[in-house]
């Protein structure tokens, strides 16, 4: 077999292992190891495995991942998700569809602390799901709102996926966080618009809640200021250069931990559970990273990414057409794969391809813009029927609602995401304007 054939066989091997329900990190590790050995031999593979884990995981930059994960765990254990939802409900609940709007707002605020789509969807479904059902919301709208709102966890900074992308492409984590701010705001506003349209078309599916007095609104808002202050401190601190992203993650984790103890009632048991959950998730992510690193190294040896890039350029297609095809691939893969694994599996091929095309941007701008597009495409894939991962998370949390109802309820949010993705492709400045000010 030629090296190119081995590269293609590696992708086929990963696909077969995933179908056999092998964890994605192990699947990439096995396929990458087999491909590496087939190209260079067994001893070079063993020598690489001897040094690769340490060289990758001893990176100071990677410590930002467990710190942001710990911040999210502290926020969950401290009940900050409930406080955020109560404040949003107090301000918007009296609107038609107001509880769903409050859920979107709560997801956006909690995602700013948590950074994980699945965690945001799961925790907010426990808080907002019963509230919407008691208020008479249709099962489709309630579960569709929760599934879509959960995706804001990976888009609103800080985002673990963006951290991984920044490390892989050697871009500034701060630049990518800032670049995601406007797309994240557009996502939140777009989802709220979808709820409003749904409520107008089917008034019985989204009844209005009683109006909350102004005094209670401000009282509920006071409870979220500590968490909001932590978010602003972390993001503004990174943006202003007060501290690095890793230092910002440490500050955020420590601050949220203190708030969880003092205002959320987190005790020793919750603290230990937070540490264990963070350790488990970090280990899972690092296993995926190790598998992706070996897989990428084997792909580089096969020269398949370079060949694919050269072939795409030789076709003479418009760069936007190639980008559209890449984003469609992400939308399809997002229906069947976990977001981090999908990104790490495809970047070795798609990044060289993007750099070989002329979009009128310098390499740094191109990679920042592409990172945001990838993130949004992954987000859409996570709620695309029938296999979007967030749909199954919400279905597991709402056992009395058929998953077909969730599919129906999420279609409007998918349409909003597609429109936003098209706008980001057509106007790169939506992603690049704020980083350009740094």
C-alpha positions as CSV (number, residue, x, y, z in Angstrom):
1,X,0.0,0.0,0.0
2,X,1.1,3.5,-0.7
3,X,1.2,6.1,2.1
4,X,-1.9,7.7,0.5
5,X,-3.8,4.4,0.7
6,X,-2.7,4.0,4.3
7,X,-4.1,7.5,5.1
8,X,-7.5,6.6,3.5
9,X,-7.5,3.3,5.4
10,X,-6.9,5.1,8.6
11,X,-10.2,7.1,8.2
12,X,-12.0,3.9,7.3
13,X,-10.6,2.2,10.3
14,X,-11.8,5.0,12.6
15,X,-15.2,4.8,11.1
16,X,-15.5,1.1,11.6
17,X,-14.3,1.3,15.2
18,X,-16.8,4.0,16.0
19,X,-19.6,1.9,14.5
20,X,-18.4,-0.9,16.8
21,X,-18.8,1.6,19.7
22,X,-15.1,1.8,20.5
23,X,-14.5,5.2,22.3
24,X,-13.3,7.8,19.9
25,X,-10.0,8.4,21.6
26,X,-9.1,4.8,21.5
27,X,-10.3,4.5,17.9
28,X,-8.0,7.3,16.7
29,X,-5.2,6.0,18.8
30,X,-5.5,2.5,17.3
31,X,-6.0,3.7,13.7
32,X,-3.2,6.3,14.0
33,X,-0.8,3.8,15.6
34,X,-1.5,1.2,12.9
35,X,-1.0,3.8,10.1
36,X,2.1,5.2,11.7
37,X,3.6,1.6,12.0
38,X,2.6,0.8,8.4
39,X,4.5,3.8,7.1
40,X,7.6,3.9,9.3
41,X,7.7,0.6,11.1
42,X,7.1,-0.6,14.6
43,X,10.1,0.8,16.4
44,X,9.6,4.4,15.2
45,X,6.0,4.0,16.5
46,X,7.2,2.9,19.9
47,X,9.8,5.7,20.1
48,X,7.0,8.2,19.3
49,X,4.7,6.8,21.9
50,X,7.5,7.0,24.4
51,X,7.8,10.8,24.1
52,X,4.4,11.9,22.6
53,X,2.3,11.9,25.7
54,X,4.7,13.9,27.8
55,X,5.5,16.4,25.0
56,X,1.8,17.0,24.5
57,X,0.4,17.0,28.0
58,X,3.3,18.8,29.8
59,X,2.1,21.9,27.9
60,X,1.3,24.8,30.3
61,X,-1.4,26.0,27.9
62,X,-3.4,22.7,28.2
63,X,-3.9,23.4,31.9
64,X,-6.6,25.8,30.9
65,X,-8.9,22.9,30.1
66,X,-9.3,21.3,33.6
67,X,-9.5,24.8,35.1
68,X,-12.5,25.9,32.9
69,X,-14.1,22.5,33.4
70,X,-13.7,22.9,37.2
71,X,-15.2,26.4,37.0
72,X,-18.3,24.8,35.2
73,X,-18.6,22.1,37.9
74,X,-18.4,24.6,40.7
75,X,-21.1,26.7,39.0
76,X,-23.4,23.6,38.7
77,X,-22.9,22.5,42.3
78,X,-23.4,26.0,43.5
79,X,-26.8,26.3,41.8
80,X,-25.8,29.2,39.6
81,X,-27.8,27.8,36.8
82,X,-31.0,28.1,38.8
83,X,-30.2,31.7,39.8
84,X,-29.5,32.7,36.3
85,X,-32.8,31.2,35.1
86,X,-34.8,32.8,37.9
87,X,-33.5,36.2,37.0
88,X,-34.2,35.7,33.3
89,X,-37.7,34.4,34.1
90,X,-38.4,37.5,36.3
91,X,-37.6,39.8,33.4
92,X,-39.0,37.9,30.4
93,X,-41.5,35.3,31.8
94,X,-44.6,37.5,31.3
95,X,-44.0,37.6,27.6
96,X,-45.7,35.1,25.4
97,X,-43.1,32.4,25.2
98,X,-41.2,34.3,27.9
99,X,-40.1,31.2,29.9
100,X,-38.5,29.8,26.7
101,X,-36.8,33.1,26.2
102,X,-35.6,33.0,29.8
103,X,-34.3,29.5,29.2
104,X,-32.3,30.7,26.2
105,X,-30.9,33.6,28.3
106,X,-30.1,31.3,31.2
107,X,-28.3,28.9,28.9
108,X,-26.2,31.7,27.4
109,X,-25.3,33.0,30.8
110,X,-24.5,29.5,32.2
111,X,-22.6,28.6,29.1
112,X,-20.4,31.7,29.7
113,X,-19.4,30.0,33.0
114,X,-19.6,26.4,32.0
115,X,-18.1,26.2,28.5
116,X,-19.7,22.8,27.7
117,X,-22.7,22.2,25.5
118,X,-23.8,18.9,27.0
119,X,-23.4,20.2,30.6
120,X,-25.4,23.3,29.8
121,X,-28.2,21.3,28.2
122,X,-28.3,18.8,31.0
123,X,-28.2,21.2,33.9
124,X,-30.6,23.8,32.4
125,X,-33.1,21.0,31.6
126,X,-33.3,20.1,35.3
127,X,-34.1,23.8,36.2
128,X,-36.1,25.2,33.3
129,X,-37.7,22.0,31.9
130,X,-40.1,21.4,34.8
131,X,-40.9,25.1,34.9
132,X,-42.0,25.2,31.2
133,X,-44.0,22.0,31.5
134,X,-45.9,23.3,34.6
135,X,-46.6,26.6,32.7
136,X,-48.3,24.6,29.9
137,X,-45.6,24.8,27.3
138,X,-45.8,22.2,24.5
139,X,-43.3,19.4,24.9
140,X,-41.9,20.2,21.4
141,X,-41.1,23.8,22.3
142,X,-39.8,23.0,25.8
143,X,-37.4,20.3,24.8
144,X,-36.4,22.0,21.5
145,X,-35.5,25.2,23.4
146,X,-33.4,23.2,25.9
147,X,-31.6,21.3,23.2
148,X,-30.8,24.5,21.2
149,X,-30.0,26.6,24.3
150,X,-27.5,24.0,25.4
151,X,-25.4,24.6,22.3
152,X,-24.6,28.1,23.5
153,X,-22.3,26.4,26.0
154,X,-19.7,25.8,23.3
155,X,-20.0,29.1,21.6
156,X,-20.2,31.7,24.4
157,X,-16.7,32.1,25.8
158,X,-15.0,30.5,27.5
159,X,-15.4,27.4,25.2
160,X,-13.4,24.2,25.7
161,X,-13.7,23.5,22.0
162,X,-12.2,26.9,21.1
163,X,-9.3,26.2,23.5
164,X,-8.5,22.9,21.8
165,X,-8.8,24.6,18.4
166,X,-6.5,27.4,19.4
167,X,-3.9,25.0,20.8
168,X,-4.0,22.8,17.6
169,X,-3.8,25.7,15.2
170,X,-1.4,27.7,17.4
171,X,-3.7,30.7,17.6
172,X,-4.4,33.1,20.5
173,X,-7.0,31.7,22.9
174,X,-7.9,35.3,23.8
175,X,-8.4,36.2,20.1
176,X,-10.8,33.2,19.5
177,X,-12.7,34.0,22.7
178,X,-13.3,37.6,21.6
179,X,-14.1,36.4,18.0
180,X,-16.9,34.2,19.4
181,X,-18.6,37.1,21.2
182,X,-20.6,38.5,18.4
183,X,-21.6,35.1,16.9
184,X,-22.6,34.0,20.4
185,X,-24.8,37.1,20.8
186,X,-26.3,36.5,17.4
187,X,-27.1,33.0,18.4
188,X,-28.8,34.1,21.5
189,X,-30.9,36.8,19.8
190,X,-31.7,34.4,16.9
191,X,-33.0,31.7,19.3
192,X,-35.1,34.2,21.1
193,X,-36.6,35.3,17.8
194,X,-37.4,31.7,17.0
195,X,-39.3,31.4,20.3
196,X,-41.2,34.6,19.6
197,X,-42.2,33.4,16.1
198,X,-43.2,30.0,17.5
199,X,-45.3,31.7,20.2
200,X,-47.1,33.8,17.6
201,X,-47.8,30.9,15.3
202,X,-49.0,28.6,18.1
203,X,-50.1,30.8,21.0
204,X,-51.3,27.8,23.0
205,X,-47.8,26.2,22.9
206,X,-46.2,29.1,24.8
207,X,-48.5,30.8,27.3
208,X,-47.4,33.9,29.2
209,X,-46.5,33.6,32.9
210,X,-47.7,36.2,35.5
211,X,-45.9,39.5,35.5
212,X,-43.3,39.8,38.2
213,X,-43.1,43.0,40.3
214,X,-40.2,45.3,39.6
215,X,-38.8,44.9,43.1
216,X,-38.6,41.1,42.7
217,X,-36.9,41.5,39.3
218,X,-34.1,43.6,40.8
219,X,-33.9,41.2,43.7
220,X,-33.5,38.2,41.4
221,X,-31.0,40.1,39.3
222,X,-28.8,40.8,42.4
223,X,-28.3,37.1,42.8
224,X,-26.6,36.7,39.4
225,X,-24.2,39.6,39.6
226,X,-21.5,37.6,41.4
227,X,-21.5,35.0,38.6
228,X,-21.7,37.7,35.9
229,X,-18.8,39.6,37.5
230,X,-16.7,36.5,37.3
231,X,-17.4,36.1,33.6
232,X,-16.7,39.7,32.9
233,X,-13.5,39.5,35.0
234,X,-12.2,36.5,33.1
235,X,-13.1,37.7,29.6
236,X,-12.1,41.3,30.0
237,X,-9.0,40.3,31.9
238,X,-7.9,38.1,29.0
239,X,-8.9,40.7,26.4
240,X,-7.1,43.6,28.3
241,X,-4.0,41.5,28.9
242,X,-4.3,41.5,32.7
243,X,-3.6,37.8,32.7
244,X,-3.2,34.9,30.2
245,X,-6.1,32.6,29.4
246,X,-4.6,30.0,31.7
247,X,-4.3,32.5,34.6
248,X,-7.8,33.7,33.8
249,X,-9.2,30.2,34.0
250,X,-7.5,29.8,37.4
251,X,-9.0,33.1,38.6
252,X,-12.4,32.1,37.3
253,X,-12.3,28.6,38.9
254,X,-11.2,30.0,42.2
255,X,-13.8,32.8,42.2
256,X,-16.7,30.5,41.2
257,X,-15.6,28.0,43.8
258,X,-15.7,30.7,46.5
259,X,-19.2,31.8,45.3
260,X,-20.4,28.2,45.2
261,X,-19.5,27.8,48.9
262,X,-20.6,31.2,50.1
263,X,-23.8,31.7,48.1
264,X,-24.7,28.3,46.6
265,X,-24.2,26.2,49.7
266,X,-21.6,23.8,48.2
267,X,-20.0,21.7,50.9
268,X,-17.2,19.2,51.0
269,X,-19.2,16.5,49.2
270,X,-20.0,18.8,46.3
271,X,-16.3,20.0,46.2
272,X,-15.1,16.4,46.0
273,X,-17.7,15.6,43.4
274,X,-16.6,18.6,41.3
275,X,-12.9,17.5,41.5
276,X,-13.7,13.9,40.5
277,X,-16.0,15.0,37.6
278,X,-13.4,17.4,36.3
279,X,-10.7,14.7,36.5
280,X,-12.9,12.2,34.6
281,X,-13.8,14.7,31.9
282,X,-10.2,15.9,31.6
283,X,-8.9,12.4,31.3
284,X,-11.4,11.7,28.6
285,X,-10.4,14.8,26.7
286,X,-6.7,14.1,27.0
287,X,-7.2,10.6,25.7
288,X,-9.0,12.0,22.7
289,X,-6.1,14.6,22.3
290,X,-3.5,11.8,22.4
291,X,-5.4,9.8,19.8
292,X,-5.8,12.8,17.6
293,X,-2.1,13.7,18.0
294,X,-0.9,10.3,16.8
295,X,-3.6,10.2,14.1
296,X,-2.4,13.6,12.8
297,X,1.2,12.5,12.9
298,X,0.4,9.4,10.8
299,X,-1.7,11.5,8.4
300,X,1.2,13.9,8.0
301,X,3.5,11.0,7.1
302,X,1.0,9.8,4.5
303,X,0.9,13.3,3.0
304,X,-2.8,12.7,2.4
305,X,-3.8,16.2,3.7
306,X,-1.3,17.9,1.4
307,X,-2.4,15.9,-1.6
308,X,-6.1,16.6,-0.9
309,X,-5.4,20.3,-0.5
310,X,-3.4,20.4,-3.8
311,X,-6.2,18.4,-5.5
312,X,-8.9,20.8,-4.3
313,X,-6.9,23.8,-5.4
314,X,-6.4,22.3,-8.8
315,X,-10.1,21.9,-9.3
316,X,-10.3,25.7,-9.6
317,X,-13.5,25.9,-7.4
318,X,-14.3,29.2,-5.8
319,X,-12.9,29.2,-2.2
320,X,-16.4,29.9,-0.8
321,X,-17.7,26.7,-2.6
322,X,-14.9,24.6,-0.9
323,X,-15.7,26.2,2.5
324,X,-19.4,25.5,2.0
325,X,-18.6,21.8,1.3
326,X,-16.4,21.6,4.5
327,X,-19.2,23.1,6.6
328,X,-21.7,20.7,5.2
329,X,-19.4,17.8,6.1
330,X,-19.3,19.2,9.7
331,X,-23.1,19.4,9.8
332,X,-23.4,15.8,8.7
333,X,-20.6,14.6,11.1
334,X,-22.2,16.5,14.0
335,X,-25.2,14.3,13.8
336,X,-23.1,11.2,14.7
337,X,-20.0,12.3,16.5
338,X,-19.0,14.1,19.7
339,X,-17.9,17.6,18.9
340,X,-14.3,17.5,20.2
341,X,-13.6,14.2,18.4
342,X,-15.1,15.5,15.2
343,X,-13.0,18.7,15.3
344,X,-9.7,16.9,16.1
345,X,-10.3,14.2,13.5
346,X,-10.9,16.6,10.6
347,X,-8.6,19.5,11.3
348,X,-5.5,17.8,9.9
349,X,-7.2,17.7,6.5
350,X,-9.3,20.9,6.5
351,X,-6.8,23.4,8.0
352,X,-4.1,22.8,5.2
353,X,-7.0,23.0,2.7
354,X,-8.2,26.3,4.0
355,X,-4.7,27.8,4.1
356,X,-4.2,26.8,0.5
357,X,-7.2,28.9,-0.7
358,X,-7.3,32.6,-1.1
359,X,-10.0,34.3,0.9
360,X,-8.3,37.7,1.0
361,X,-7.3,37.2,4.7
362,X,-3.9,36.7,6.3
363,X,-3.3,33.2,7.9
364,X,-4.1,34.4,11.4
365,X,-7.4,36.0,10.3
366,X,-8.3,33.0,8.2
367,X,-7.7,30.5,11.1
368,X,-9.7,32.6,13.6
369,X,-12.6,33.0,11.1
370,X,-12.5,29.3,10.2
371,X,-12.4,28.3,13.9
372,X,-15.7,30.3,14.6
373,X,-17.3,28.7,11.5
374,X,-16.3,25.3,12.6
375,X,-17.7,25.9,16.0
376,X,-21.0,27.1,14.7
377,X,-21.3,24.2,12.3
378,X,-20.5,21.7,15.1
379,X,-23.2,23.5,17.2
380,X,-25.8,23.0,14.4
381,X,-24.8,19.3,14.1
382,X,-25.4,18.8,17.8
383,X,-29.1,19.6,17.4
384,X,-29.7,18.3,13.8
385,X,-32.4,15.6,13.7
386,X,-32.3,12.7,14.0
387,X,-28.9,12.0,15.6
388,X,-27.8,15.3,17.1
389,X,-26.1,14.6,20.5
390,X,-28.0,17.2,22.4
391,X,-31.3,15.8,21.3
392,X,-30.4,12.5,23.0
393,X,-29.3,14.3,26.1
394,X,-32.6,16.2,26.4
395,X,-34.5,13.0,25.5
396,X,-32.8,11.2,28.4
397,X,-33.7,14.1,30.8
398,X,-37.3,14.2,29.6
399,X,-38.4,10.6,29.4
400,X,-42.1,11.4,29.0
401,X,-41.5,13.3,25.8
402,X,-41.1,11.3,22.5
403,X,-37.9,12.2,20.8
404,X,-39.9,13.0,17.6
405,X,-41.4,15.9,19.5
406,X,-37.9,17.2,20.3
407,X,-37.0,16.8,16.6
408,X,-40.1,18.9,15.6
409,X,-39.3,21.6,18.3
410,X,-35.7,22.1,17.3
411,X,-36.3,22.7,13.5
412,X,-36.8,26.4,13.9
413,X,-33.6,26.7,15.9
414,X,-31.7,24.8,13.2
415,X,-33.0,27.2,10.6
416,X,-31.7,30.1,12.7
417,X,-28.3,28.5,13.0
418,X,-28.1,27.9,9.2
419,X,-28.9,31.6,8.6
420,X,-26.3,32.7,11.1
421,X,-23.7,30.4,9.6
422,X,-24.4,31.9,6.1
423,X,-24.1,35.4,7.6
424,X,-20.7,34.6,9.2
425,X,-19.5,33.1,5.9
426,X,-20.7,36.2,3.9
427,X,-19.4,38.7,6.4
428,X,-16.1,37.6,8.0
429,X,-16.0,40.9,9.9
430,X,-18.7,39.5,12.3
431,X,-16.0,37.2,13.6
432,X,-12.9,39.3,13.0
433,X,-13.8,42.9,14.0
434,X,-13.4,42.5,17.7
435,X,-10.1,40.5,17.5
436,X,-8.9,43.3,15.1
437,X,-9.2,45.8,18.0
438,X,-6.9,43.8,20.2
